[in-house]
Amino acid sequence: MNTELDPATLALEYMRREAEELTPAQFLIRLRQLQLEFADLLELTHVELREEISFASEYGVH
């Protein structure tokens, strides 16, 4: 069983929980965007990730 987190799996799981209706093209664009964002987040250190979470919560991004 593979328990390694990868950007593609995280992006698909995130999109699966969204209620937004997308065309196939919009879906692929959003999927690629999320993959890049998750890849960036996975490269952060623990301290950097905590800073990102703190910054997002200050601006109401969850």
C-alpha positions as CSV (number, residue, x, y, z in Angstrom):
1,M,0.0,0.0,0.0
2,N,1.4,3.4,-1.1
3,T,0.9,6.1,1.5
4,E,3.1,8.7,-0.2
5,L,1.4,12.0,-0.8
6,D,1.7,13.2,-4.4
7,P,0.3,16.4,-5.9
8,A,-1.9,14.7,-8.5
9,T,-3.7,12.6,-5.8
10,L,-4.1,15.6,-3.5
11,A,-5.5,17.7,-6.4
12,L,-8.0,15.0,-7.5
13,E,-9.2,14.5,-3.9
14,Y,-9.6,18.2,-3.4
15,M,-11.6,18.6,-6.6
16,R,-13.7,15.6,-5.8
17,R,-15.0,17.5,-2.7
18,E,-15.8,20.7,-4.5
19,A,-19.3,21.3,-5.7
20,E,-18.3,23.5,-8.6
21,E,-19.5,22.5,-12.1
22,L,-16.7,22.6,-14.6
23,T,-16.4,21.9,-18.3
24,P,-13.8,19.3,-19.2
25,A,-11.3,22.0,-20.2
26,Q,-11.9,24.0,-17.0
27,F,-11.5,20.7,-15.1
28,L,-8.1,20.1,-16.6
29,I,-6.9,23.6,-16.1
30,R,-8.0,23.6,-12.5
31,L,-6.5,20.2,-11.9
32,R,-3.1,21.3,-13.3
33,Q,-3.2,24.5,-11.2
34,L,-3.9,22.5,-8.0
35,Q,-1.2,20.0,-8.8
36,L,1.3,22.9,-9.0
37,E,0.0,24.4,-5.8
38,F,0.2,21.1,-3.9
39,A,3.7,20.4,-5.3
40,D,4.8,23.8,-3.9
41,L,3.3,23.1,-0.5
42,L,4.8,19.6,-0.3
43,E,8.3,21.2,-0.7
44,L,7.9,23.5,2.2
45,T,9.5,22.9,5.6
46,H,7.4,22.5,8.7
47,V,8.0,26.2,9.7
48,E,7.3,27.5,6.2
49,L,4.0,25.5,6.1
50,R,2.9,26.9,9.4
51,E,3.7,30.4,8.1
52,E,1.6,29.8,5.0
53,I,-1.3,28.5,7.1
54,S,-1.1,31.5,9.4
55,F,-1.0,33.9,6.5
56,A,-4.0,32.3,4.8
57,S,-6.0,32.3,8.0
58,E,-5.3,36.0,8.5
59,Y,-6.9,36.7,5.1
60,G,-9.8,34.3,5.5
61,V,-8.5,31.6,3.1
62,H,-9.1,28.1,4.4
